[in-house]
Amino acid sequence: MTTDLSGTNPLADPTTWPSGWPPLHLVADHHVEPAVRAAVEARAAALAAVRDSPALPTFDDVQAIELAHDRLWPIRQAWSVLLKTRSTDARRAVDAVVAPLLADADAAAWLDSALAARVADVHGRRHELGLEHEDLHLVERLHRRFRRAGAHLDPPGRDRLHALTVREAELETAIEARLTSGQDAAAVHVTDPAELAGLDEVDLARAAEAAAEHGLPGWLLTLTGATVQPVLAHLEDADLRRRVHHASTDRCSRGDAHDTRALVVELLRIRAERAGLLGYAHHADYVLDVQTAGTVGAVRTLLHELAPHAVRLVAAEDAALGAGGPVAPWDRPRLAHQAHHPGDGTAEVDVRDYLSLNTVLDGVCNTLVDLFDLRFRPRPDLTPPVPDAWVWEAVDDDGQYLGLVLVDPHRRPGKRAGAWTTELVAQSRLLRRRGAVALCLNLPRPDARLHGDVLLTPDQAVQVWHEMGHVAHAMLSDVHYPGDAGHARLPRDVVEVPAVVQEMWALDPDVLRDYARHHTTREPIPADLADRLGGARHGTGYRLHEDVAASLVDLALHSLTPDQVPEATCLEEHAQRVLADAGLADGVPLRYPVPIFRHIWVGGYDARYYAYTWSDVLSARIHARLGDIGTAGDRLRAVLARGSAEPELYLELAGGRPDPDALLARLGARSPDPDAARWIAATADAADRLLHPGTARLPVPPLQPPALPFADRGGAARWLTANADALTQAQQDAAAAGLHETVMLLAGAARHLTRGPRAGWTARLDAETRGITAARAAGSREAEAYLLIRRSETHRLLDNTEHTSTDLWSALALADVLGDDTRRREAVGGLSLLYRSLGDLGRAREYARRQLDMARRSGDPLPEAIAECALGQLAAEAGGYTDAVRHAERQMELRELAGDPVGTAYARHDLAVARQGLGEHDAASELCGQAVAAYRVYGGTDALRAEALETWARSLDHLGATKKAAECRAEAAGLVEHLC
């Protein structure tokens, strides 16, 4: 039977939505079920056409399955947004029908064994079909989805899985309804105004408005989704604080119509049984199989490593509150607020004056312009479905359309708690379609006294930046298939990474000074206040403790077999045992008591709540490696453009598996060692001077190490190679300690980080970027110019042409301002190398001649030798070997004059190449032999020796000395292998 869908149903056909935007404001509750049924039937018909085709399976079948599922996606997502942004009894009744309907249809689609068999056939031949990368990924993704759904099981197994899936959806719908109603019912009613002492006029007005909406006199303190309520920080009445706390922790567990515990127990048992049917030990095992963490053991290892740090941080924070004893959970927010806002002009209300919603949105949007050339502009022609919301259009710097965003920032009755960004329409190159998302927050309602604006706490400001990170991900997505778009289908343990990286800039002092303005005077935030906000925020240990505790409880509950799931009344006791076993503090309540842990019951974070901590760890490493906003955009954008298709890119961006050191350093749990950083910087600088004698140096006074662990060039090279990781860590420690000169010295030695594997190039680039940031912080324009030139060389060797050019011209501009002939000459030499790499030998020669003229005026033979070297190599590359000989001979003469034996060997090799070009292989062979002999004497020259050996072998071949040539090539190969 086909559903008769009226043409007036606004959800009828997503392909007709204006600008791809769902007309949510026109959707009435009675439109939803027929629209969903029609879309389900259309998908089923499309899948049946694939399944029943008499032709042999082809890749076209796989693509057709992807597009069939996409037909339903925008409609179900539109309903999800409508339900979550304004839930009512009527909508919950609709969802009680629609959710099981969708679950039943999804189970039927993914448990279809005949359809799965056609995909499996293509999957088995996938490497023989000449598929593009994204096509291959699609085949693997859909094959894995069928397997994880259980399509390979026998009929009784598939039937049982189908039933479990439908019942799971029914339970999740019922739990969601009770969570929403339970939160509303738990609001605390106050009739005595004296109890509300401590609340400001804005908070009092909101509480009075909430009471009036519920037909109550006085004031109503509504609750948020977590245990700790923001109002506790301001209430002076201890008894009211206790009542609010218990109202929060006891909700949905009082044995009334809002109690979720029995439903939770059944849900846990269903998930455990399904995992067993699919061959997994338990639900957590099933879930982790497709996360980047990989195993439950890996997650537990990280959480248990963090647990003692969290306990120590909480103890230190509580001690600083001055309570003189154990701190009650309802008192901690008040004490923390008093300790950190002592009424000295930096009270939270003053902070909020500089963090109005409009100001924060301007700040994050301007940062997205700097990072990605991503801009947002209003679309007043597109109507939002709720009041106090709006629609943005995203465009790039050229005005090219990138997608749409519903911005719904304010709380209202019936709105789901928390903050989230939901995909409405998936981006797809195949469908020539850009994405659309809904950004939903629960900020206070607009204040008429602020002309509709609202003042935010620092945590709320960070939340805005976080969700805008998800929005940017969706807008920058550039994938072929809709199932790979944006962030919606990433593994949960990396889905938060782009948002967490983005939020780390929210309270960065330099960024704050750019955007934070007083909401009335528009004066910039005071520098000392920006610095305070940018430091380690109070309560970071408490939040880490909450993260670790919630993750361990979630993992424990989902690591049970059906028989091990506790009874409803024992859920909290089970959770407390888990926390005790981990050694966590018993005075810190769970962020979400088990009955109200929405994330893991209905939010898609079942056995995945650890993802927040995992993402924090990855994000801290990524943020440390990216450097400042000016250099981070391109590297981030390349990852975000891949949408959900390549989650492993986030691990690569973080430099490998999660290491909590960077996160702990940010939290103040693992203090950097400034003395060790200084020693490493001094030693690295001394090693660099040994390996590059006579070259221009960083204009920073050298540090004097007490003793060097090497005596010659070879020892210096070996020390630098062995301590590459230590150099990186030392620089990060120095940056954290504000040791700008130390950071710059380590940046100057960063060229040695590429002596090892290719990954060292990223570390080198990061180190040079941190050095530039330190130079700017120290006000050293000379050092900035020097390090820009060093970084330009790294960019050039990585073929980052645009960045090379930008750095060189920036350095040249600084050199002109400073009147620094040395930096000017080096920048001009860099431009010569850049044009040479681009194949523009004419312009390269022009800049090299300018470099030579400037070097001659310096009176220093070494810069002149470097310029002669450039001109000689350019001449050889153009076939002008006679000129190349002349330049190489002059280079060799100058290097001998400068007392540079390694440089002299290098010049001999250049002369050998030029002699080869003239066919003078006897002379070339002799010169190469002399160069190789010199390189063997001086350590740290393996790469140069390998190159000279290869050149020597070519001349030996021409001379008929094939055995000697083979020996040279073998030696060169051994050196190259060692270097890699």
GUKE-315513 format. One record per residue (C-alpha): residue in three letters; x negated, y negated, z. Coordinates in steps of 0.1 Angstrom, whole numbers, plus 5000, padded with zeros to 4 digits. Layout:
// GUKE-315513
ALAXYZ/...
This chain:
// GUKE-315513
MET500050005000/THR498749664990/THR499249365012/ASP501249094995/LEU499148785002/SER500848454997/GLY499048214975/THR499447945002/ASN497348145026/PRO494247935031/LEU492148245037/ALA493248425006/ASP490248374983/PRO486948254996/THR485748184960/THR488247894958/TRP487247724991/PRO486347354984/SER482547324983/GLY482447674997/TRP483847545030/PRO486647755046/PRO489747535052/LEU489847635088/HIS492147335097/LEU494847475075/VAL494847825090/ALA497747915112/ASP497748225134/HIS500248405111/HIS497748365081/VAL495048575097/GLU496348935098/PRO497548945062/ALA494348775049/VAL492249025068/ARG494349325056/ALA494149205020/ALA490349155022/VAL489949505038/GLU492049655010/ALA490049474983/ARG486749604998/ALA488149955001/ALA489149944964/ALA485749814953/LEU483950084974/ALA486350354960/ALA485450254925/VAL481750324933/ARG482450644951/ASP484750794925/SER482650694894/PRO481850994872/ALA478550844862/LEU475250934879/PRO474350704908/THR472450384898/PHE471150074915/ASP474249894902/ASP476250114927/VAL474149984956/GLN474649624945/ALA478349674941/ILE478549804977/GLU476749494990/LEU479149264971/ALA482149454983/HIS481249395019/ASP480449035012/ARG484048985000/LEU485349045036/TRP482548865054/PRO483648505051/ILE487248585062/ARG486248775093/GLN483748505102/ALA486248225097/TRP488548405121/SER485748455146/VAL485048085147/LEU488647995151/LEU489048245180/LYS485848135198/THR486347765195/ARG489947755207/SER491248085221/THR494948095231/ASP497348365242/ALA498748375206/ARG495248405191/ARG494248675215/ALA497348865205/VAL496348835169/ASP492848955177/ALA494249255195/VAL495549365161/VAL492749235138/ALA489749355158/PRO490749735157/LEU491849685121/LEU488349565111/ALA486649825132/ASP488750105116/ALA488049975082/ASP484249935089/ALA484050285103/ALA485750425072/ALA483450235049/TRP480150335065/LEU481250695073/ASP482150765037/SER479851065030/ALA480351054992/LEU479450684991/ALA476450745013/ALA475351034991/ARG475250804960/VAL473150554979/ALA470950834992/ASP470450954956/VAL469250614945/HIS467150584977/GLY465350914969/ARG464350774934/ARG463850414945/HIS460150394937/GLU460750534902/LEU463350274892/GLY461049964887/LEU463049764913/GLU462149414924/HIS461049374960/GLU464549244971/ASP466349514952/LEU464149784969/HIS464849625003/LEU468649634996/VAL468450004988/GLU466550075020/ARG468849855041/LEU472150015029/HIS470650375032/ARG469650305067/ARG473050155075/PHE474850465063/ARG472550695083/ARG472950485115/ALA476750495111/GLY476650875109/ALA477750935073/HIS475351235072/LEU477251415100/ASP479751695095/PRO483451605093/PRO484151665130/GLY481151445139/ARG482251165115/ASP485851185129/ARG484651145164/LEU482350855155/HIS485250685138/ALA487350715168/LEU484550585191/THR483950285169/VAL487650185169/ARG487950235206/GLU484750025211/ALA486249735192/GLU489449755212/LEU487549755245/GLU485349455234/THR488449265224/ALA490049335258/ILE486849245277/GLU486548915258/ALA490048825266/ARG489548895303/LEU486248705304/THR487948395289/SER491048415311/GLY488948505342/GLN486648205338/ASP489647975336/ALA491348145366/ALA488248115387/ALA488047735386/VAL487947575420/HIS490747345430/VAL489947055453/THR492446815469/ASP490146635494/PRO488046375476/ALA485546375505/GLU484446725494/LEU483446585460/ALA480746355474/GLY477746345451/LEU479646365418/ASP479446055396/GLU482445875380/VAL482046075348/ASP482146415365/LEU485046305388/ALA487046195358/ARG486546525340/ALA487546725371/ALA490746515374/GLU491446565337/ALA491046935341/ALA493446945371/ALA496046745352/GLU495746985322/HIS496647275345/GLY499447085362/LEU497547055395/PRO497046755418/GLY493446645427/TRP490446785409/LEU489547115392/LEU485947225390/THR485847445359/LEU483147715355/THR480547785329/GLY479648135317/ALA476648185339/THR476348245377/VAL474747915386/GLN477147625380/PRO475647285371/VAL477947105396/LEU476047265425/ALA473147035419/HIS475246735428/LEU477846845454/GLU476846735489/ASP479446955507/ALA477747285515/ASP481047475520/LEU482347365486/ARG479047465470/ARG479447815486/ARG483047835473/VAL482047745438/HIS479148005439/HIS481448285450/ALA484148195426/SER481548225399/THR480048555410/ASP483348725420/ARG485248655388/CYS486448945367/SER485749185397/ARG488649105420/GLY490949395411/ASP493349155392/ALA494449115356/HIS491048965348/ASP488949255361/THR486549395334/ARG484849675354/ALA486849975343/LEU486649855307/VAL482849815310/VAL482450165323/GLU484450315294/LEU482450105269/LEU479150225284/ARG480250585280/ILE481450535245/ARG478150385234/ALA476150665252/GLU478250935235/ARG477850775200/ALA474050765205/GLY474051135214/LEU476051225183/LEU473451045161/GLY470551225177/TYR469350955202/ALA468650995239/HIS470850705248/HIS472250385234/ALA469150185242/ASP467050435222/TYR469550395193/VAL469450015194/LEU465649975198/ASP465050195167/VAL465649895144/GLN464249615166/THR460749495162/ALA459949615198/GLY460549965185/THR460850155218/VAL462450115252/GLY458950185267/ALA457449875249/VAL460249655262/ARG459949785298/THR456149735297/LEU456549375288/LEU459249305314/HIS457349475342/GLU454249275333/LEU456248955336/ALA458149055368/PRO455448985394/HIS454648645377/ALA458348555379/VAL458448645416/ARG455348435424/LEU456748145405/VAL460148165423/ALA458348175457/ALA456247875448/GLU459247685436/ASP461347765467/ALA458447665490/ALA458247335472/LEU461947265480/GLY461147215517/ALA463947425531/GLY461847585558/GLY463247935552/PRO465148155528/VAL467147955503/ALA470848035497/PRO471648065460/TRP474347795463/ASP471847555479/ARG468947605456/PRO470347385427/ARG471047105452/LEU467647125468/ALA465847145435/HIS467746835423/GLN466746645454/ALA463146755452/HIS462746655416/HIS464946345415/PRO464046155447/GLY465745835438/ASP462545655427/GLY463945545394/THR463445875377/ALA466746035388/GLU468446265364/VAL471046005355/ASP468145785343/VAL466846075323/ARG470246125307/ASP470445765298/TYR467645835272/LEU469246165261/SER472646085247/LEU474046335223/ASN473646095193/THR470146015203/VAL469146385206/LEU470846475173/ASP468946185156/GLY465746325172/VAL466146675161/CYS467346575126/ASN464346345121/THR462046635131/LEU463646865106/VAL462946605080/ASP459346595090/LEU459146975092/PHE461147085061/ASP462446775043/LEU465846895055/ARG468446625059/PHE472046615070/ARG474746375059/PRO478446365068/ARG481146525047/PRO484246335058/ASP486246505030/LEU485946845048/THR488146865079/PRO487047045110/PRO489447285128/VAL489147125162/PRO488946775176/ASP485746585183/ALA483946795156/TRP482646715122/VAL481046875090/TRP477546805078/GLU476146865044/ALA472446975043/VAL470246855014/ASP466546845007/ASP464246555000/ASP465446544964/GLY469146554974/GLN469546914964/TYR472447074982/LEU471447335008/GLY474647415027/LEU477347305052/VAL477447285090/LEU480447265113/VAL479247075144/ASP481447145174/PRO479547015204/HIS482146975232/ARG483847205256/ARG487647255256/PRO490047495272/GLY489947835255/LYS486447775240/ARG484048055245/ALA481347975271/GLY477747905261/ALA476147785228/TRP475947965195/THR475547925158/THR477748155136/GLU477348215099/LEU480548145080/VAL479348195045/ALA476048385036/GLN473648225012/SER472848424980/ARG470948344948/LEU472848634931/LEU476148464938/ARG474748114933/ARG476048024967/ARG474647824996/GLY475347905032/ALA477747755058/VAL477447785096/ALA479247665127/LEU477147515155/CYS479047545188/LEU478047395221/ASN479847335254/LEU478746985262/PRO480846745282/ARG483646585263/PRO483046245246/ASP483145955270/ALA485145655259/ARG482845425279/LEU479945545258/HIS481945495226/GLY482445865222/ASP478945965230/VAL477946175260/LEU474746185281/LEU472846505283/THR470546665309/PRO467146775296/ASP468347145295/GLN471347045274/ALA469046845251/VAL466847155247/GLN470047355239/VAL470947115211/TRP467447155196/HIS467647535200/GLU470847565181/MET469647325154/GLY466847575149/HIS469347835139/VAL471047585116/ALA467847505099/HIS467247875094/ALA470547915076/MET470047605055/LEU466547705043/SER467448065036/ASP466548155000/VAL467348524993/HIS468948714965/TYR471548924985/PRO473948785010/GLY473249065035/ASP469648925039/ALA470648565044/GLY469948335073/HIS469548455109/ALA472748655113/ARG471249005105/LEU467748965119/PRO466849215146/ARG467949055179/ASP464449045193/VAL463348795167/VAL466548615158/GLU465948355185/VAL462348295175/PRO462948005150/ALA465347835175/VAL462947875204/VAL460047735184/GLN462247445175/GLU463347375211/MET459647365222/TRP459447025205/ALA462546885223/LEU460746765254/ASP457246735239/PRO456046385252/ASP454946275217/VAL458146375202/LEU460246225230/ARG458545895226/ASP459645905189/TYR463345975195/ALA464445915231/ARG466145575234/HIS468345425261/HIS471945465250/THR472745095255/THR469544895253/ARG467845125227/GLU464645085246/PRO462245375242/ILE461845625270/PRO459145515295/ALA455845695288/ASP455545835323/LEU459045975322/ALA458346135288/ASP455146295303/ARG457146425333/LEU459746575311/GLY457146725288/GLY455346895317/ALA456347235331/ARG459947185341/HIS461047275375/GLY462847605377/THR460847765350/GLY459948055373/TYR463648085383/ARG464648105346/LEU461948365339/HIS463148575369/GLU466748555355/ASP465548665320/VAL463548955333/ALA466249075357/ALA469149055332/SER467049235306/LEU466149515330/VAL469749565341/ASP470949565305/LEU468349815295/ALA469050035325/LEU472750045319/HIS472350135282/SER469750405290/LEU472350625307/THR474050935293/PRO477850945295/ASP477651145327/GLN475250905343/VAL477350595339/PRO478450485375/GLU482050425385/ALA483450075382/THR483049985419/CYS479350095418/LEU478149885388/GLU476749605409/GLU475049855433/HIS473350025403/ALA472149685391/GLN470649595425/ARG468649925425/VAL467249845391/LEU466049505404/ALA464649645436/ASP462649915416/ALA461049635396/GLY460049445427/LEU462249135418/ALA463348885444/ASP466548975461/GLY467448615468/VAL467848525431/PRO471248625418/LEU471648775384/ARG472248515357/TYR475348715348/PRO476848965373/VAL477549295354/PRO481349235351/ILE480848895333/PHE477748985313/ARG479348875280/HIS476148905259/ILE475849275263/TRP479549365264/VAL480949165235/GLY478048935222/GLY475949185203/TYR473149195228/ASP473749535242/ALA470349685250/ARG468949375234/TYR469149105261/TYR465449145264/ALA465348975230/TYR465348635247/THR462148705266/TRP460548885236/SER461348585215/ASP459948345242/VAL456748535242/LEU456448535204/SER457548175202/ALA454948055227/ARG452248225206/ILE453548085174/HIS453947735188/ALA450347745200/ARG449147865166/LEU451147625146/GLY449847295160/ASP451746975156/ILE454846915136/GLY452946765107/THR451147095099/ALA453847345110/GLY456547295084/ASP455247485054/ARG454247795074/LEU457547805092/ARG459547735060/ALA458048025042/VAL459248265069/LEU462648105073/ALA463248125036/ARG463148505038/GLY466348495059/SER466848825076/ALA464849025050/GLU461449045066/PRO461449035104/GLU457849155105/LEU456848805094/TYR457548675129/LEU455048915144/GLU452448815118/LEU453148445126/ALA452548525162/GLY449248705154/GLY450449055163/ARG452349225190/PRO453749015219/ASP451148895244/PRO452648705273/ASP449548495280/ALA450748185260/LEU454148195276/LEU452748235311/ALA450347945305/ARG453347725294/LEU455047825326/GLY452047755348/ALA451848115358/ARG448448165342/SER446247865346/PRO443647785319/ASP440047785330/PRO438547455321/ASP435047545332/ALA435047855310/ALA436347655281/ARG433547405284/TRP430947665285/ILE432247845255/ALA432547515236/ALA428947425245/THR427647765234/ALA429647765202/ASP428447415193/ALA424847525199/ALA425347825177/ASP426747615150/ARG423847375151/LEU421447675147/LEU423347805117/HIS423847465101/PRO420747255109/GLY420646905097/THR424246885086/ALA426646605097/ARG427846665132/LEU431046595150/PRO430746245167/VAL431246395202/PRO428346415227/PRO427246775229/LEU427846975260/GLN424847135276/PRO425347505284/PRO423247625314/ALA421747905293/LEU422248035257/PRO423048405252/PHE421048405219/ALA417648285208/ASP417848265170/ARG420148235140/GLY420948605139/GLY421848605176/ALA424048295172/ALA425948455143/ARG426448775162/TRP427648585193/LEU430148385172/THR431548695155/ALA431948885187/ASN433648595206/ALA436048475180/ASP439048555202/ALA437348385232/LEU436748075211/THR440448055202/GLN441548115238/ALA439047865252/GLN440347595228/GLN443947665239/ASP442947645275/ALA441047325269/ALA444147175251/ALA446347275280/ALA443947105304/GLY443646795283/LEU439946835276/HIS439946665242/GLU436246665236/THR436047035243/VAL438947105219/MET437146905192/LEU433847075197/LEU435547415193/ALA437347285162/GLY433947195148/ALA432747555153/ALA435947705139/ARG434347775105/HIS432748075121/LEU436148235129/THR436248355093/ARG433248575097/GLY435548865104/PRO438848985090/ARG441048775068/ALA443348695098/GLY440548475110/TRP441448215084/THR444748145102/ALA442848115135/ARG440347875119/LEU443147655105/ASP444947655138/ALA441747555156/GLU440947275133/THR444547145136/ARG444247145174/GLY441046955171/ILE442646685149/THR445446665175/ALA442946625203/ALA440946355183/ARG444146155179/ALA445046195215/ALA441546075225/GLY441745785200/SER438545905182/ARG439145815146/GLU435645925137/ALA436246275150/GLU439646285133/ALA438046205099/TYR435246465105/LEU437846735113/LEU440146645085/ILE437246715061/ARG436547045079/ARG440147145076/SER440347045040/GLU437647295033/THR439747565050/HIS442847465030/ARG440847474998/LEU439447815004/LEU443047935011/ASP444147774978/ASN446347524997/THR445747254971/GLU448246994983/HIS447047015019/THR443446995008/SER444146674989/THR446146525017/ASP443446585043/LEU440646455021/TRP442446135011/SER443446085048/ALA439746125058/LEU438645885030/ALA441145625042/LEU439845655078/ALA436245635066/ASP437045315047/VAL438645165078/LEU435645265099/GLY433045175074/ASP431645525078/ASP429445605048/THR428845965060/ARG432546055061/ARG433145875029/ARG430446075011/GLU431746405026/ALA435246335016/VAL434146244980/GLY432146574979/GLY435346754991/LEU437346604962/SER434646724938/LEU435047074952/LEU438847044950/TYR438846954913/ARG436347224906/SER438647484921/LEU441447344900/GLY439347384868/ASP439147014862/LEU435347004858/GLY435246654844/ARG436746494875/ALA434746724897/ARG431546594880/GLU432746234884/TYR433146274922/ALA429946474925/ARG428046184908/ARG429645944932/GLN428546174960/LEU424946174947/ASP424845794945/MET426045764980/ALA423546024993/ARG420645854976/ARG421545534994/SER421545715028/GLY417745805024/ASP418446145039/PRO417246435016/LEU419746685028/PRO422946505016/GLU421246444983/ALA420446814980/ILE424046904986/ALA425146664959/GLU422446804935/CYS423747144943/ALA427347054934/LEU426246894901/GLY424047194892/GLN426847444899/LEU429247244878/ALA426747224849/ALA426247604851/GLU430047664851/ALA430347444820/GLY427547634803/GLY425047344806/TYR422247564819/THR419447324811/ASP421047054833/ALA421747324859/VAL418047404860/ARG417147044865/HIS419646994893/ALA418647324910/GLU414947234909/ARG415746894924/GLN417947054951/MET415147294960/GLU412647014963/LEU414946814986/ARG415747115008/GLU412047185012/LEU411546815021/ALA414346845047/GLY412747155063/ASP415747375055/PRO414547725047/VAL417947875043/GLY419047595021/THR415847635001/ALA416748004995/TYR420247894985/ALA418747654959/ARG416447934946/HIS419648134940/ASP421247844921/LEU418147814900/ALA418248194893/VAL421848164880/ALA420847874857/ARG417748074844/GLN420048374838/GLY422248154817/LEU419248064795/GLY418348434792/GLU415248394813/HIS415848714834/ASP412148754845/ALA412248414862/ALA415748474875/SER414748814890/GLU411748664907/LEU413848374922/CYS416548614935/GLY413848834951/GLN412448524969/ALA415948424980/VAL416848774993/ALA413548795012/ALA414248455029/TYR417748565038/ARG416448875055/VAL414248665077/TYR417048435088/GLY420048585105/GLY423648485098/THR423148485060/ASP424748825051/ALA427348675027/LEU424648465009/ARG422348765007/ALA425048974992/GLU425748714965/ALA422048684957/LEU421749064955/GLU424549084929/THR422848814908/TRP419548994911/ALA421249314899/ARG422549154868/SER419049034858/LEU417549374866/ASP420049544843/HIS418949314815/LEU415349404823/GLY416149784822/ALA415449824860/THR418750004865/LYS417750204896/LYS416649884914/ALA419849714902/ALA421949994917/GLU420049964950/CYS420849584951/ARG424449654944/ALA424649914972/GLU423049684997/ALA425449404987/ALA428449634991/GLY427249735025/LEU426949375036/VAL430449285022/GLU431949585040/HIS430349475072/LEU431649125068/CYS435249245063/
